Amino acid sequence: MKRKDFVKNIALGTLGVALSSKISQAAESKKKPNIILILLDDVSAVEFGCYGNIVHKTPNIDRMAQEGILFKTAWATPMCIPTRALILTAKYGPRINWYKNNIKPKLEEKNGILGRDNIIYAQLLAENQYRTGIIGKWQLPGTTKQHGFQYNCTWSDSKRFKQKDTTDSRYWHPTILENGKVIPTVSNDFGPDVLNKKAIEFITQKNSPPFFLYYSFTLPHLPRGAKSIDAYTTVPERNERGELTGKRSVGTLQSNVEYIDFLIKELIEALQKNKLLENTIIFFTSDNPTSGGKTGGKCQVVQEKGCRVPLIVYAPTIIKSQAPSENLITLADLYPTFCELGGAAIPKDYEIDGKTFVSLLLEKPYMERKWIFSYYEDKRMLRTKNWLLDGEGNYFRCEYIANTTESHFEKVKADDETKEFKEIKSYFDNILVGLPKPTEQFLKTNTVLSTPSSKQTKKPKKNPAKPAQKNIQVK
């Protein structure tokens, strides 16, 4: 089905849908599961206890991993906007020309507005009787409605929406729009708390059809104007019962990560209280790794530092607890997984890079991915379970470290003449032919705004080396 035909059918309400035979028992009994995608903002997998961190206390996220399934190797891109585009379209950057926050098509060009030129999973779910919503951070061209989200409550950094005495902060005294209308806030209102309340309101709406919620956290992204890599926002102080004390905790990566865990606890408790958890599937991940520091990887292309993110799937009555999975996942895989769970058929002529992993979640026969791909500017990263090509052109042998969620990488010399290396290099070269770099002309004409660069970019002087973050211990 062509894009224009899809849009026409959406308007007429005649798009055909089909239930998959592989969806959960809840969906098979004609009770479609609720789906929540939690997308954090700038946080590495290793910031959480379930991924080996012994400093950050994240008991609720750890329990999700223990009672659900944790993926050891899930890839996003090294920067937020390309990852968000990847999730919405299930297409790698070379397919839609989205390579970096400031390297993407212009609005009037093809893929300048993704929901106009692609079929978005939320559009398919909405057509299949889902109530769809986005809460938190949008940060993409076009409206949320154009992309299939019927409800939106998002942080806005636009000064035209500022209230008197407010800031355009995503944190304290935030500017938040609900379906286009400003939510009044005061100086002691914390944006993530406001958004979490709205998320709970959305998922607990009475007499609702099944819902899909794209919950895009603003935490723990550094506040605008932060002068150092550890200048995180302060967060509300809470006592042991979770009650506000009226004070603010020091702004650190640890305090931000632990506050995320508290918000997750509130969300899950709301699902339990309203007897929704038994038919809800939660996907927990991040748009890219932490910004800077020892555990950081944002905008990096060395090994898999810039593209590896956490991924946990939690649905205690639908998905059985499983050991940490070594299956390779790209966040493009979320799209077809959501559609299969929701019984929404993807038009056959809409080509995607994502692969559904519902069968894996349900412990049914699953044909695993052979490789995953990521990109940043003109750098490309590619990985199989045993081999990695990073964005600097280096090859590594990969091996999972026993009893951890981490991998060990052994760099291979460029002049290695072994048959194994020659074969893997040829294999990777053949894959990359179909995933080309952006052309020099595209890079020249489609750099649409100024954004920070990593030390791997062509202009390192604009981004001096950052000091290592202190007090982070990882197993």
C-alpha positions in Angstrom: 0.0 0.0 0.0 1.4 3.4 -1.0 1.7 6.2 1.5 -1.0 8.3 -0.1 -3.4 5.4 -0.2 -2.7 4.7 3.5 -3.6 8.3 4.4 -6.8 8.1 2.3 -7.8 5.0 4.1 -7.1 6.4 7.5 -9.5 9.3 6.6 -12.1 6.8 5.5 -11.5 4.4 8.3 -11.2 1.5 5.9 -7.6 0.4 6.4 -7.5 -3.4 6.8 -6.0 -4.9 9.9 -5.2 -8.5 10.8 -4.5 -10.1 14.2 -1.2 -12.0 14.3 -1.1 -15.6 15.4 1.9 -14.9 17.6 0.6 -12.2 19.9 0.0 -12.7 23.6 -2.7 -14.8 25.1 -4.5 -11.6 26.2 -4.6 -10.3 22.6 -5.7 -13.7 21.3 -8.7 -13.6 23.5 -9.7 -10.4 21.7 -8.5 -8.3 24.6 -5.6 -6.3 23.1 -2.8 -5.5 25.5 -2.1 -2.0 26.6 1.4 -0.9 25.5 3.8 1.6 27.2 7.0 2.7 25.6 9.2 4.5 28.2 12.0 6.3 26.4 14.6 7.9 28.8 16.7 10.9 27.6 20.5 10.4 27.6 21.2 7.5 29.9 23.4 4.4 29.4 22.5 0.9 30.3 25.2 0.7 33.0 23.5 3.4 35.1 21.0 0.8 36.4 21.5 -1.9 39.0 20.2 -4.6 36.7 23.0 -3.7 34.3 25.7 -3.9 36.9 25.8 -0.5 38.6 26.4 -0.8 42.3 26.0 2.9 43.3 22.7 3.9 41.7 19.7 2.5 43.6 17.1 1.4 41.1 15.0 -1.3 42.8 11.9 -0.9 40.7 13.6 -0.9 37.4 15.7 -3.9 38.6 12.5 -5.7 39.5 11.2 -5.1 36.0 14.3 -6.7 34.6 14.1 -9.6 37.0 10.5 -10.4 36.4 10.6 -9.6 32.7 13.4 -9.8 30.1 16.6 -7.7 29.9 18.5 -7.4 26.7 22.3 -7.3 26.9 22.7 -5.7 23.4 20.1 -3.2 22.3 21.2 -0.4 19.9 19.9 3.1 19.3 21.9 5.8 17.7 24.4 8.1 19.5 22.1 11.1 19.4 18.4 11.6 20.4 16.6 12.9 17.2 17.9 10.2 14.9 16.9 7.6 17.4 13.4 9.0 17.8 13.1 9.0 14.0 14.3 5.3 14.0 11.7 4.3 16.5 8.8 6.1 14.7 9.6 4.8 11.2 11.5 1.6 11.8 13.9 2.8 9.2 17.7 3.3 9.6 19.1 6.7 8.9 20.3 6.0 5.4 16.7 5.2 4.4 15.3 8.5 5.5 18.5 10.7 5.6 18.4 11.3 9.4 22.0 11.1 10.6 22.2 13.6 13.5 20.1 16.2 15.3 21.2 18.8 12.8 21.8 16.6 9.7 18.4 15.6 8.3 16.1 16.6 5.5 14.6 20.1 5.4 10.9 20.4 6.1 9.9 20.6 2.5 12.1 17.7 1.4 11.0 14.0 1.5 11.2 12.7 5.1 11.4 16.3 6.4 8.2 15.5 8.4 8.2 11.8 9.1 4.5 11.3 9.6 3.8 13.0 6.3 6.1 10.8 4.3 6.1 7.5 6.2 3.6 5.2 7.9 4.1 5.5 11.7 3.3 2.7 14.1 1.0 5.0 16.1 -1.1 5.6 13.0 -1.6 1.9 12.5 -2.5 1.3 16.2 -4.9 4.2 16.2 -6.6 2.8 13.1 -6.8 -0.5 15.0 -8.9 0.9 17.8 -6.0 1.9 20.1 -6.1 5.2 22.1 -2.7 6.7 21.4 -0.8 9.3 23.3 2.6 10.9 23.8 3.8 12.4 27.0 7.1 14.2 27.6 9.6 15.2 25.0 8.7 15.3 21.3 11.5 17.3 19.6 10.6 16.4 16.0 9.3 18.4 13.0 5.6 18.2 12.5 2.8 17.8 15.0 2.2 14.7 17.2 -1.2 14.3 15.6 0.5 14.0 12.2 2.3 11.0 13.6 -0.8 9.2 14.9 -0.9 10.4 18.5 -4.4 11.4 19.5 -3.4 12.9 22.8 -0.3 14.9 23.7 1.2 16.4 26.8 4.7 17.6 26.0 7.4 19.9 27.3 7.9 22.9 25.1 11.1 25.0 24.8 9.3 27.6 22.7 9.3 31.0 24.3 6.0 31.9 22.6 4.3 29.5 25.1 6.0 31.0 28.2 3.7 32.0 31.1 4.5 35.0 33.2 7.5 34.3 35.4 8.0 30.8 33.9 11.0 29.5 32.1 11.3 27.2 29.1 12.9 24.6 31.4 11.8 21.0 31.2 12.4 20.8 34.9 11.5 23.4 37.5 8.6 25.8 36.6 8.3 24.1 33.3 6.4 25.0 30.2 4.1 22.0 29.4 1.4 21.9 26.7 -1.6 19.5 26.9 -3.2 19.2 23.5 -1.9 22.6 22.6 -2.9 24.4 25.8 -0.4 25.6 28.4 -0.7 23.8 31.8 -0.2 26.5 34.6 2.8 25.8 36.7 4.6 27.5 39.6 8.2 27.8 40.6 8.2 24.7 42.8 6.5 22.4 40.1 8.9 19.8 38.8 8.3 19.0 35.1 8.9 15.2 35.4 6.3 15.1 38.3 3.8 17.0 36.2 4.3 14.7 33.3 4.1 11.5 35.4 0.7 12.7 36.8 -0.5 13.2 33.2 0.8 9.7 32.2 -1.1 8.2 35.1 -4.3 10.1 34.1 -3.9 8.8 30.6 -3.4 5.1 31.4 -6.2 5.0 34.1 -8.9 6.7 32.0 -12.1 4.8 32.7 -14.0 2.8 30.0 -11.1 3.2 27.7 -10.2 1.1 24.6 -6.6 -0.4 24.8 -4.0 2.3 24.9 -0.6 2.9 23.5 1.5 5.5 25.5 4.8 6.8 24.2 6.2 8.1 27.5 9.2 10.1 26.5 11.0 11.2 29.7 12.9 14.5 30.0 15.2 13.0 32.6 18.2 12.8 33.0 19.1 15.1 30.1 21.3 18.0 31.3 19.4 21.3 31.8 19.8 23.9 29.1 22.8 26.0 29.7 24.5 23.4 31.9 28.2 24.4 32.3 29.6 21.0 33.0 28.8 17.3 32.2 27.8 16.7 35.8 25.5 19.8 36.2 22.3 17.8 36.4 19.0 19.3 37.6 18.1 19.1 41.3 15.2 16.8 42.0 12.5 16.9 44.7 13.5 15.4 48.0 11.2 12.6 49.2 11.1 10.7 52.4 11.0 6.9 52.8 7.2 6.9 52.1 7.7 8.8 48.9 6.3 12.0 50.3 7.7 15.4 49.3 9.7 17.2 52.0 9.7 20.6 50.3 13.4 20.4 49.8 15.5 19.6 46.7 18.2 16.9 46.4 21.5 17.8 44.9 21.6 17.5 41.1 23.7 14.5 40.1 23.4 11.8 37.6 22.7 9.4 40.5 19.9 11.5 42.0 18.3 11.8 38.5 18.5 8.1 37.8 17.1 7.3 41.2 14.3 9.8 40.6 13.4 8.0 37.4 13.1 4.8 39.4 10.7 6.5 41.7 8.5 7.7 38.8 8.5 4.2 37.4 7.3 3.0 40.8 4.4 5.5 40.7 3.4 4.4 37.2 3.5 0.7 38.0 1.5 1.2 41.2 -1.1 3.1 39.3 -1.4 0.2 36.9 -1.7 -2.3 39.8 -4.3 -0.2 41.7 -6.5 0.0 38.6 -6.0 -3.6 37.7 -4.3 -2.7 34.4 -0.9 -4.3 34.9 -2.2 -7.8 34.0 -2.9 -6.6 30.5 -0.1 -4.1 30.0 3.3 -4.5 28.4 6.1 -2.0 29.3 9.1 -1.4 27.1 11.9 0.5 28.9 14.8 2.0 27.0 16.7 5.2 26.2 17.3 7.4 23.2 21.1 7.3 23.5 23.7 6.8 26.3 24.7 9.2 29.0 26.3 12.5 28.1 29.9 12.4 29.0 31.8 10.9 32.0 33.1 7.5 32.6 29.9 5.8 31.6 28.9 8.2 28.9 28.6 7.5 25.2 26.4 10.2 23.7 27.8 11.3 20.3 30.5 8.7 20.4 31.4 6.1 17.8 34.1 4.1 19.6 33.1 0.4 20.0 29.4 0.4 20.9 29.6 3.2 23.5 27.4 5.6 21.5 24.7 3.2 20.5 24.1 0.6 23.3 21.1 1.4 25.5 19.1 -0.4 28.1 16.1 -2.4 27.0 13.8 -4.2 29.4 10.4 -5.6 28.6 8.0 -6.1 31.5 4.5 -7.7 31.6 4.3 -10.0 34.6 1.2 -11.9 33.5 1.9 -12.0 29.8 5.7 -12.4 29.6 7.5 -14.9 31.8 10.7 -14.0 33.6 13.7 -14.9 31.5 17.4 -14.8 31.8 19.2 -11.8 30.3 19.0 -12.2 26.6 22.0 -12.2 24.2 19.7 -11.6 21.2 20.6 -8.5 19.2 18.0 -5.8 19.1 17.8 -2.5 17.4 15.2 0.1 18.5 13.8 -0.2 14.9 12.4 -3.5 16.1 10.0 -1.8 18.5 7.7 -0.7 15.6 6.8 -4.2 14.2 6.7 -5.6 17.8 4.1 -3.0 18.8 2.1 -3.7 15.7 2.1 -7.4 16.2 1.1 -7.1 19.8 -1.7 -4.7 18.8 -2.9 -6.8 15.9 -2.1 -3.9 13.4 -1.0 -5.1 10.0 2.0 -3.3 8.4 1.3 -2.6 4.7 3.4 -5.1 2.8 5.0 -2.5 0.5 6.1 -0.3 3.5 9.7 -1.5 3.8 11.2 -1.3 7.3 14.5 -2.3 9.0 12.8 -3.5 12.1 12.1 -7.1 13.0 9.4 -8.1 15.5 10.6 -10.0 18.5 7.2 -11.0 20.0 8.0 -14.7 19.6 11.1 -14.2 21.6 9.2 -12.5 24.4 6.7 -15.3 24.5 9.4 -18.0 24.4 8.3 -19.3 21.0 10.5 -20.2 18.0 12.3 -17.1 17.0 14.7 -16.5 14.1 17.3 -14.2 15.7 18.9 -11.2 14.1 22.3 -11.8 12.5 23.4 -8.1 12.8 22.4 -4.7 14.0 23.4 -1.3 12.7 23.8 2.3 13.9 25.1 5.6 12.5 26.1 9.1 13.5 27.0 11.8 10.9 29.0 9.8 8.3 30.1 7.2 10.7 28.6 3.7 10.6 28.6 0.9 13.2 27.7 -2.7 12.7 27.6 -5.7 15.0 27.0 -9.4 15.1 27.2 -11.4 18.3 30.9 -12.1 17.7 32.1 -9.2 15.7 31.9 -5.4 15.8 32.8 -2.6 13.4 32.9 0.7 15.1 32.5 4.2 13.7 36.3 4.7 13.5 36.7 1.7 11.2 38.1 -0.6 13.8 37.1 -4.3 14.0 36.7 -6.1 17.3 36.0 -9.7 18.3 33.1 -9.7 20.8 32.3 -12.0 23.7 29.8 -11.7 26.5 31.4 -11.7 29.9 30.0 -14.5 32.1 27.5 -13.5 34.8 27.3 -9.9 33.6 25.4 -7.9 31.0 28.6 -6.6 29.4 30.7 -7.6 26.4 34.5 -7.9 26.0 36.0 -6.4 22.9 39.3 -7.5 21.4 40.6 -5.2 18.7 41.7 -6.9 15.5 44.8 -5.6 13.7 44.0 -4.0 10.3 46.5 -6.3 8.6 45.0 -9.5 10.0 45.2 -12.2 7.3 43.1 -14.9 8.9 40.4 -16.5 6.9 37.8 -15.7 9.6 38.6 -11.9 9.6 38.6 -11.7 5.8 35.2 -13.4 5.7 33.6 -11.1 8.3 35.1 -8.1 6.6 33.6 -9.1 3.3 30.2 -9.9 5.0 30.2 -6.4 6.7 31.2 -4.7 3.4 28.3 -6.3 1.6 25.8 -5.1 4.3 27.1 -1.6 4.3 26.6 -1.3 0.5 22.9 -1.1 1.2 23.4 1.4 4.1 25.4 4.2 2.5 27.0 7.2 4.2 25.4 10.6 3.5 26.9 12.3 0.5 29.2 15.3 1.0 26.6 17.4 -0.8 23.9 16.3 1.6 26.1 17.1 4.6 26.8 20.5 3.1 23.3 21.5 2.4 21.3 19.8 5.2 23.1 20.9 8.3 20.1 22.9 9.5 21.2 24.1 13.0 24.1 24.1 15.4 24.3 21.3 17.8 27.2 20.0 20.0 29.7 17.7 18.4 31.6 14.8 19.8 35.4 14.6 19.8 35.1 12.2 16.9 33.6 14.9 14.6 35.5 16.9 12.1 35.7 20.0 14.2 37.0 18.9 17.6 38.0 22.4 18.7 34.3 23.2 19.3 34.0 20.4 21.8 37.1 20.0 24.0 37.7 16.8 25.9 35.5 16.3 28.9 36.7 15.2 32.3 35.7 11.8 33.6 32.6 11.6 35.8 33.4 10.7 39.3 31.9 8.3 41.8 30.5 5.8 39.4 31.2 2.1 40.0 30.2 -0.6 37.6 30.6 -4.3 38.1 
